[in-house]
Amino acid sequence: MGNNHSVDNLLLSLLKKILLYRLTRNIDKELQNRKISHAKLSAISSRGGNWFNRAFNELEDMRVTTFIRTITAINKKTSGRDNNPVDVNHILDEELFKISSVFIDLATNGAEYLLNNDPEIRQFFRDIKFYVDALKALDSVLSAEELQSYEQILNRISTERM
């Protein structure tokens, strides 16, 4: 499977992008539910410009303080209207924690170890294909090397099943 360390690093980079994709899409769902545009969120969170749209499209890794300000800004904007505060568990959902858990396992043990010892990892890699396809649709987000490393894992999984 190529240089294992290099494949592991590329897969870690891919998983980080998937985490950011999921996080920004979860925030976007909360915005849509409250009819708040990306530009409006940027303005009310004191970020200026079209910060959230850029973060959304380029998968910017926002700081914890920015994340907290983002949630606070959404809640302030909607406080008088429907008093429906953002449930942080809708943004930091179970799927994010599953991806993060695999990220930690991959960083600690490597893909080779996980493929040989974690019976659920094969299904995880199949399941994230949805995210990989979504990332491929974004401009210059996913590198050819990240995609190739992911495809190597999928090919290995499919040939082992035979």
N, C-alpha and C positions, 0 to 999 in steps of 0.2 A: 504494500500500500504506500509506495513512495517513502520519503523520509518522514518517519512518524512524528518527529518533533515539529516539522514544518506543517504537516497536515493538521496536527492538533492546533497549532497557532492559527491557521487559516479557519479551522472550524470554530475556534473561540471568537475570532473576529466576526464570523458569520452569525454566531449566536448573539453576540453583542448587538449587532444590527437588527436581529429579529426582536430582541428585547426592546430596543428603541422604537422599532416599528409598532410593536404591540402597545407600548406605553402611549405613543403619540396618537394612535388610532383610538385607544380607550379615552384619552382626553377629548379627542374630536367628537366621540359619541356623546360625551357630557355636554359639549358645546352645542351640538346639533339639537339635543333634547331641550336645550334652553334658548335656542335660536340666537346664539352668539357667534359672530363670524370670527375668523382667525385674526383679521385686522382689529376688530373690536377688543379681542382678548389681549392682543399686543399692546394696545393703548391703555386699557384699564389695569394691566399688570405692570405698568411703568417700564415696559421694555422698548416701546417706540417702534416706529417703522412697521414692518410686517414680520416681526420676529417669529411668531408662532407658525406662520405659513412656511417660513424658511426651516424652522425646526422640524416641521411636519414632513416637508419634502426632502430635506437633506439628512434627516435622522440625527439632528443635533443632540448631543448628550448633555442634557440640561443639568445644572447643579441642583442639589437638594433645596437650596434657598429659592431658586427659581421655580421649582416644582411647587413648593409651599405657597409662594406668591401667586402662582397660577391658579391653584385651587381656591385660595383666598379671594382672588379677583373675581372668579366665576361666582363664588358665593355672595360677594358684595353686590355684584351686578344683579343678581336675582333675588336678593333678600326681601325687597319690598313687593316684588311681583308675585312669586309663588311660594316663597320661603321653602324651597326644596334644595337644601344644601347638597353638595357633591358628597357622595359616599366614597371615601377613598378606596374602599374595597372593590368598587366598580372599576377603578383605574389600576390599582395594584391587585390584580385578580389572580386566581389560582393558576391560570395559564402562565402568567409572568413568573410566578414562583417555581413552576415546573421547569421552565426554560432555564431559569437561574440555577436551579438545583443541578441540572445536567451540565451547565457551564462550570460549576464548581467541581463536579465529578470529572469532567473532561480535563480541566486544568490540573487536577490532583493526580489523576490516574492515566490519562491519555485514551484515545479512541480505541486502540488495540486492546487494552485491558477491558474497557467497557464492553466492546463487542464480544469478548470471550467470557465475561463474567456477569453481565447485567442483562437478564432476559428481556427487559422492557425497552432497552435502548434501540433495538431495531425498529420497533413500532414508533418510538419517538422520532427517529430520523425520517421515517415515512410520513409521519404526521406534520412535520415542519415543512414539507414540500410546498404547502399552501403559502407559507411565508417566503420561501425562497422564490417562488414564482412571482409573488407580489414585489419582492425586492428587485427582481430582474426587470420589472416594468418601470422602476424609478430610474431616472437619469444618473449614471455614474455613481451608484451607491454600492453595487456588488462588483467585486473584482472577478476577473476571469479565473484567477487562482482559487478564490474562495468557492466559486461555483464548481470548479474542477474537483476540489477536495470533497465537497458535498456529494458530487456525482460518483466519486470513487467509493464513498461509503455506501451509497445506494446500490451501486453495481456489486459490491462485495456482499451486501445483504441479499440481493436477488440471486446471486450465484450460489450462496450457501444454502438456500432453501431447496435447491434442486437435488 
